[in-house]
């Protein structure tokens, strides 16, 4: 009888330990490996659109950044050829601190997270600093966050694709798990035009990210 109890306790302890180990491993993912890796980005046409239909379009983008930790990093992104349409007229939009017409510099940080949308996705949560730009005399301010899936996963690579999709000012992904994978949180961009109140906005872009060495996203 005593031996049976000991075996039962040992089995129970092993089971609890395996559950805890599994949970800890799950909580650690997704993650980058290795870290302290620099990267560059390149993209083609992109846009930022408010739910009321007001839209800025840019023709190209280039950027750089660094994976600074297992779940985070920094980035600089330069949008070029940016404009809004007023009837048949294209009006160039330029960042308040930019010297080239039609260019907008965006800086910030990013987090690697999970997002549930019918299935589990691994996403980048961009956390840009608030940025301002002018289209002629109209001031536009953008703040908030942007959630976009990244691929490939679970294999070493030097090239990754980040895809952001939106329709009528709403991105496909507007939620992501917190860092502990314990609850989902909402993330979205907000834009203000000519001192109007901030309204929900979406971003459309596809960025090709190239790292200086092979990196794996474990998911």
C-alpha positions as MATLAB code, in Angstrom:
seq = 'XXXXXXXXXXXXXXXXXXXXXXXXXXXXXXXXXXXXXXXXXXXXXXXXXXXXXXXXXXXXXXXXXXXXXXXXXXXXXXXXXXXXXXXXXXXXXXXXXXXXXXXXXXXXXXXXXXXXXXXXXXXXXXXXXXXXXXXXXXXXXXXXXXXXXXXXXXXXXXXXXXXXXXXXXXXXXXXXXXXXXXXXXXXXXXXXXXXXXXXXXXXXXXXXXXXXXXXXXXX';
ca = [
       0.000    0.000    0.000;
       2.784    2.410    0.986;
       4.659    1.669   -2.234;
       1.481    2.361   -4.240;
       1.069    5.746   -2.513;
       4.700    6.637   -3.210;
       4.321    5.707   -6.869;
       1.104    7.735   -7.049;
       2.774   10.807   -5.545;
       5.747   10.430   -7.873;
       3.436   10.211  -10.895;
       1.478   13.263   -9.734;
       4.669   15.278   -9.170;
       5.971   14.324  -12.617;
       2.666   15.333  -14.204;
       2.609   18.728  -12.451;
       6.240   19.384  -13.396;
       5.573   18.563  -17.055;
       2.548   20.886  -17.121;
       4.551   23.700  -15.532;
       7.440   23.178  -17.942;
       5.077   23.182  -20.910;
       3.361   26.348  -19.701;
       6.681   28.083  -19.137;
       7.875   27.156  -22.621;
       4.602   28.354  -24.133;
       4.811   31.647  -22.239;
       8.350   32.213  -23.533;
       7.301   32.015  -27.164;
       7.255   33.605  -29.647;
      10.860   34.775  -29.544;
      13.784   35.796  -31.712;
      17.094   33.941  -31.661;
      19.777   35.239  -31.688;
      19.350   38.860  -30.542;
      21.422   42.021  -31.000;
      20.949   41.599  -34.746;
      20.605   44.565  -37.101;
      18.275   44.551  -40.107;
      17.103   46.629  -43.066;
      13.630   46.888  -44.579;
      12.247   47.724  -47.994;
       8.681   48.122  -49.181;
       6.615   49.414  -52.072;
       3.284   51.244  -52.004;
       1.652   51.820  -48.633;
      -1.130   53.900  -47.170;
      -2.656   55.171  -43.941;
      -6.451   55.458  -44.111;
      -8.936   56.749  -41.559;
     -12.350   55.152  -41.113;
     -13.887   58.292  -42.639;
     -12.030   57.565  -45.901;
      -9.284   60.210  -45.662;
      -6.100   58.573  -46.940;
      -2.401   59.295  -47.436;
      -0.546   57.170  -49.989;
       3.229   56.607  -50.224;
       5.116   54.996  -53.114;
       8.105   53.374  -51.356;
       9.644   52.763  -47.942;
      13.089   51.922  -46.595;
      14.215   51.375  -43.046;
      16.550   49.851  -40.527;
      16.504   48.604  -36.972;
      17.740   46.069  -34.483;
      16.370   43.005  -32.702;
      17.419   44.017  -29.192;
      15.819   41.212  -27.135;
      13.968   37.908  -27.535;
      10.636   39.692  -27.963;
      11.437   43.265  -28.963;
      13.458   45.689  -31.030;
      13.714   49.185  -32.532;
      13.048   50.553  -36.007;
      13.322   53.619  -38.249;
      11.101   53.714  -41.332;
      11.260   56.341  -44.078;
       8.157   56.666  -46.264;
       8.709   58.405  -49.610;
       6.485   59.704  -52.380;
       3.728   60.488  -49.872;
       0.649   62.393  -51.011;
      -3.064   62.889  -50.568;
      -5.568   63.373  -53.365;
      -7.898   66.350  -53.459;
     -10.068   65.778  -56.496;
      -7.663   65.417  -59.419;
      -4.787   67.104  -57.568;
      -1.989   65.268  -55.711;
      -0.675   67.163  -52.701;
       2.699   66.102  -51.287;
       2.897   65.263  -47.589;
       6.125   65.853  -45.670;
       7.153   65.119  -42.093;
       7.654   68.249  -40.014;
      11.316   67.334  -39.400;
      12.003   65.998  -42.905;
      13.900   67.999  -45.531;
      12.808   66.084  -48.652;
       9.296   66.799  -49.891;
       7.035   63.771  -49.791;
       9.061   61.927  -47.130;
       7.940   60.990  -43.612;
      10.279   59.452  -41.022;
       8.749   57.124  -38.417;
      10.689   55.859  -35.379;
       9.688   53.471  -32.638;
       9.929   50.068  -31.055;
       8.250   46.729  -31.734;
       7.211   43.616  -29.838;
       6.887   40.005  -31.030;
       3.524   38.577  -29.932;
       0.778   36.046  -30.638;
      -2.597   37.055  -32.045;
      -5.726   34.919  -32.321;
      -7.727   35.445  -35.508;
      -9.526   32.176  -36.311;
      -6.100   30.606  -35.656;
      -2.945   31.562  -33.761;
      -0.678   33.944  -35.640;
       2.736   35.330  -34.802;
       2.709   39.099  -35.221;
       4.802   42.226  -34.851;
       3.216   44.945  -32.717;
       4.687   48.241  -33.923;
       4.806   50.997  -31.295;
       5.745   54.148  -33.240;
       6.420   57.471  -31.606;
       3.673   59.956  -32.477;
       4.583   61.509  -35.835;
       3.356   64.661  -37.568;
       3.375   65.644  -41.223;
       1.877   68.389  -43.363;
       0.038   68.089  -46.662;
       0.258   71.677  -47.948;
      -1.095   73.618  -44.928;
      -3.010   70.686  -43.415;
      -1.387   69.126  -40.334;
      -1.867   65.368  -39.762;
      -0.883   63.585  -36.551;
      -0.636   59.802  -36.150;
      -0.290   57.799  -32.937;
      -1.144   54.334  -31.622;
       0.001   50.844  -32.580;
      -0.048   48.521  -35.583;
      -0.318   44.714  -35.574;
       0.987   42.785  -38.602;
       1.862   39.081  -39.127;
       5.456   38.066  -39.891;
       6.825   35.023  -41.757;
       8.618   32.584  -41.951;
       8.474   30.873  -38.571;
      10.384   28.056  -36.868;
      13.322   28.043  -39.264;
      16.501   30.038  -39.703;
      16.291   32.787  -42.309;
      17.711   36.161  -43.281;
      14.621   37.405  -45.125;
      11.215   37.922  -43.516;
       7.942   39.387  -44.771;
       5.718   41.638  -42.685;
       2.254   42.122  -44.186;
      -0.166   44.798  -42.984;
      -3.648   44.800  -44.511;
      -6.467   47.260  -43.948;
      -9.879   48.107  -45.350;
     -11.724   51.369  -44.722;
      -9.418   52.319  -41.893;
      -9.455   49.016  -40.015;
      -6.520   46.598  -40.043;
      -7.008   42.829  -40.298;
      -5.283   42.459  -36.915;
      -6.318   44.782  -34.082;
      -5.555   42.481  -31.122;
      -2.481   40.695  -29.771;
      -1.566   38.821  -26.610;
       0.344   40.569  -23.865;
       3.973   39.610  -23.230;
       2.949   36.857  -20.786;
       0.421   35.330  -23.240;
      -2.252   35.596  -20.537;
      -4.745   37.951  -22.197;
      -5.474   39.698  -25.471;
      -5.136   43.470  -25.818;
      -6.404   45.864  -28.509;
      -4.026   47.843  -30.706;
      -4.792   50.262  -33.540;
      -3.611   53.460  -35.167;
      -5.257   56.840  -34.614;
      -5.006   59.839  -36.936;
      -6.026   63.475  -36.575;
      -6.465   65.798  -39.570;
      -6.313   69.585  -39.161;
      -6.731   69.467  -35.365;
      -9.843   67.270  -35.655;
     -10.313   64.534  -33.017;
      -8.227   61.378  -33.471;
     -10.040   58.597  -35.341;
      -9.220   54.923  -35.803;
      -7.051   54.341  -38.857;
      -5.450   51.441  -40.709;
      -2.176   50.941  -42.535;
      -1.535   48.981  -45.720;
       2.051   47.850  -46.341;
       4.298   44.908  -47.166;
       7.826   45.150  -45.824;
      10.715   42.849  -46.693;
      13.008   42.608  -43.672;
      16.608   41.427  -44.165;
      18.787   40.558  -41.165;
      22.600   40.730  -41.075;
      22.740   37.059  -39.991;
      20.346   34.155  -39.825;
      17.545   34.542  -37.264;
      14.837   32.136  -36.156;
      11.412   33.101  -34.857;
      10.369   30.276  -32.550;
       6.597   30.054  -32.384;
];
